[in-house]
Structure formats: structure tokens, C-alpha cells
Amino acid sequence: MLVAAALWLTAAAATFAASAHMGTWKLNEAKSKFGPGSTKNTTVTYTAAKGDMMKLTVDGVDKDGKAVHWTWMGKFDGKSRKIKGSPSADAIAFKMVNEETNDMTVMKGGKVVQTGTIVVAKNGKSRLVTTSMTDAKGEKHVDKAYYDRQ
């Protein structure tokens, strides 16, 4: 039993070590551009979870400066999975394009509220999250959030 557990941990670690997204990312606000009413995710952390799953933990501030904290557990397989703690979304799907790039679709009540792309730089030190959404007034805008690896 212990040997099987050790083999599972080794395989899981190898799987996640290959993903450029794993680790902690801090928002570089000076480089970033946000539309009106956007939430700023100031810290984003991807960690290995049970099996071949990963956990995403996000901390930030909403348009009013109130703290936001949410989590997601899943894979980069394009399947929608529940978010816990987000006031603006209840599910998200990540789809791996390649080792450095993921597409994402964010939903609330079964409706797509945001789409985007996450690209980790080839050197692994930074990433850019580009998201498109429609605000409460029906106006579309694009956010560009730059992050530095911690």
C-alpha cells in the first residue's frame, strides 16, 4: 500500500511539474489594464491535489475594494467544474492549448460571463491573462492582467 502511494505521488508530481502554470503568481498591477468594474486577482496559486487534479486558489479585490477569495479543483481538460466562493461566477473550464497556454470559460448560472486565455512566458517567470467580458451595462471590454512568478 505504501509503495502504491509513493508511486502515485511520484507520478502526480511529474505530471504537475510539467505544467508551466503550477506555483504562485502575483499580479503586476503597473503592467495590467482592467475595464470598469473588474475584479483584480492579486494572487493566484495552482497546487497538486488528489489524483491528477489540481487546486486553484485566488485572492483579490472586487470593484469596491472588498476582498475576494475563491477556489476551484479540476484539470485542464475543458470540462466545467464548480468554483467555491466567487460572487461573480459559479463554474470555470480550463482547456490546455499547449504547455504554456490555457483557454478558459467562466460561467454563472449556466451562462458564459467571461472567456480568456492564460499564457505563461517561455522563461516561466511571468504570465498574461487576457479576458473578455460584458459588464452590467452590456458593454464589452477586455482585461489584460500580468503576473510574476513567486
Secondary structure as UniProt FT lines:
FT   HELIX           2..17
FT   TURN            20..21
FT   STRAND          23..27
FT   TURN            29..31
FT   TURN            36..37
FT   STRAND          40..48
FT   TURN            51..52
FT   STRAND          54..61
FT   TURN            63..64
FT   STRAND          67..74
FT   STRAND          81..84
FT   STRAND          91..98
FT   TURN            99..100
FT   STRAND          101..108
FT   TURN            109..110
FT   STRAND          111..120
FT   TURN            122..123
FT   STRAND          126..134
FT   TURN            136..137
FT   STRAND          140..149
//
